[in-house]
Amino acid sequence: MFDTSLNIQDLWSQLVSNQATSGIGARMASVRAKLKISQARAAQILEIADKSYKNYELELRDLPIPVAQRFCQQFDTNLAWLIEGESSAASEEIVQFIGDTIEAVMTEALDRGIELTPTLIRKISCTCYKNSIRNGTEPKKEVATVFEFLSEIV
């Protein structure tokens, strides 16, 4: 999906460029319309040039991270929704799934009497999370598979 070797700004640009024409700009416009403010007023609130704001809404320019964050703060908007168009309920599901994955890693390690460093917990959790998403499986299944593999090589 995204090249994780890129830095944060490059990842952001990749994410922004992957949006369709009904992407970030359209969502910015919908927030502005709901608040009944002009593009010029939105630009003024965000402390950016009017032309820059118009280009972000038209998706002619990538929206920089600081401007996206300021937009969300000033207009009480969820950043995940602005970027991906996901509802906060979908974001909550992702957070829950990540939590389930980390819990499964910790439980499996405790059950097996294995002490893990925070770095190893993160690496195992990330691997299991990615595999769960790719395979459509529960995190516990992927965690069990990783720990079985680890027990064979240790």
Secondary structure, DSSP 8 states (H G I E B T S, - for coil): ---TTS-HHHHHHHHHHTS-TTSHHHHHHHHHHHHT--HHHHHHHHTS-HHHHHHHHTTSS---HHHHHHHHHHTT--HHHHHH---HHHHHHHHHHHHHHHHHHHHHHHHHT----HHHHHHHHHHHHHHHHHHT--HHHHHHHHHHHHHHH-
